[in-house]
Every structure is written in C-alpha cells, then in structure tokens.
Amino acid sequence: MPRILVVEDEEHLAEGLAFNLEAEGFEVELQSAGDTALQRIGAEPPLDLIILDLMLPGLSGFEVARRARATGNYVPILMLTAKDNPQDIVRGMELGADDYLTKPFKLDELVARVRALLRRRRWDGADDEAGPAPPERFGRVTVHFDRLEIERPGGVLQLTPLEASLLHALIAREGEVITRGELLETVWGLRPDTRTRVVDSFVVRLRRYVEEKPERPRHIVSVRGRGYRFVR
Ligand code: CA
C-alpha cells in the first residue's frame, strides 16, 4: 500500500486529504510544519509520495523540497500552491517538485495526479517484464535508466523518475517532433489539453543535465509552436 506524506498546515484541508486518500487505499501520514516534515522524510519507513504545501510554519515547502533533494531523497513531490503563480511553480519544480496543483483543486484531480506520480515511481522497469531500458549515449553523457543516473564529464547526476521518463519519451521518438500534449499524456498521465508549464520547466532541467550549452541546446531542441525533438 503506497505511503503518502501530506504536509499541510490548514488542518481541515489536511484532514480532508487524508480521509479521501485513505478511502482510495493509500496509507497517509500528516505533518503540519516544514521542519518536522523534513525530519519525517529522512526517517523510516520510506515514503512513496509527498504532497507538499508551500506556505508552512517552520520551513517553507520550497526549502523542504530543496533539502530533501540535497540529501539524495528522490521520492516524488506533488506541490500545492496557494494561487496560480507561475514563478512559484517554476521555482518549486526547479527545487525538485515533480508536479503541482493550484488551490483550490478538485479532489479527483488530486487523486489522478497522485496515481500518475506513483506510476512514474515504478517506471524504472521493476514491474516491467521487458526489464529496464538500456543505457543511452549521446553528446557527452550516458543515461542509465535502470539507476536513474546521468554520467557526464565531472560526475554522476541523479534523475527523478519523471525526469528519466521525459528523457526516455524524447529519445524513444528520436528525430521526430513530440508535442507537449503527447508528453503530458505519456509522461505525466495527464490529459493532453491540461494547462500547465510542467513540460517546459522539466525540459529546462533536462537541458542543464545533458547539454553542453543549455541556452543553445543541441539534443533537446524546441520546435516552435509544436513541441520538442530529440537529436542524438
Ligand atoms: Ca499553508
């Protein structure tokens, strides 16, 4: 049973989330402050997902995400933002969140996102009879999908499951244009017409990992008005 940590200081919302997620068959833990949440994230038993509010006492959600990632914890993070603030969203994604929802949100939307993130968590191929995807080499990097790692000059970098999944989706369609909608559907399990910048903020992250000059990408190329194309 997947174990979800809900970090939310609005008591009624936290209890409502716990009630509904438990009804969906998840194990739920609650934390109402950033500092205690961070302690829990570093403890046992391991979590399968974190639902993280941004405005928290103790430490902000941004800081919780940043510190969790800095300690090598890559549990998927679904961030809750108070309002549709693109800067908050991009910052949260850059600090390590995997997806976000803006408040107020519909419960069924939350559950759909949770399920999509948990599917991605298993994406490394552990449940796949075909086994994990083989390593891919291009430019100056080697991507190990089984270990969620990128080897590049200067060291090894850990990918989140969603980052690996996006990179894999791009490589799988090498040379072809793949639209944002297709990526939302295959990588995030979202409807292709979902209004979100998540694809673009993840592409920014991937370019930093794989491109020699991220501002002039050679491998993950933008195709204006259409989407992206992977070039080896
Ligand atoms: Ca709050």
Residues whose N, C-alpha, C, O or C-beta is under 5 A from the ligand:
A	BS01	CA	D9 E10 D53 M55 L56
